[in-house]
């Protein structure tokens, strides 16, 4: 057995492996993405199994393996988010949040703000049914962009620095653009612009409200920024 270590983690995904095992994709505060085998967890009497469901926040003892996978030897629950599992909308939002982290943060480089953000999002979705809104999901995604280093420029034209007439968004320029720099952009109305700014500025629990058309534009701005700069394609937030 390799060296043992302790870490907290959120279980992003769990895949069947062999007869009774599972391979888990974990996101940790100090080791970034970690892959781990949980042995025997699909047996009925497994002590580990119930605590290692996707969307759970856990405290783990693991052994480093020879390959890329660690082996889990002990798991304690920090927060299993039981309430969000009972509500379909909350469950879908939580799954989307984990999926976004899985796709966007795939390295072993630690990113504590991203870890904290994910924990906060899951706790929020667990605590109230109202947080499973489209605006809230987009605010999470916007904050995740910031944590991952892909936040778009919103204060001035990303191409020339102009601070007025910012009515469009250019994924390639990396943010809002003015009327003179509109090539390769799409319209981003005032409400959508305000939403993106507010989503970054306000706490996660206070996502700014916005009409659906504005949220669609904000969604597109976030999605195309990720596609262009991170080469990651996420399911749209509807
Ligand atoms: Zn410009």
Boltz pocket constraint, residues with backbone or C-beta under 6 A from the ligand:
constraints:
  - pocket:
      binder: B
      contacts: [[A, 157], [A, 158], [A, 159], [A, 160], [A, 161], [A, 162], [A, 177], [A, 178], [A, 179], [A, 180], [A, 181]]
      max_distance: 6.0
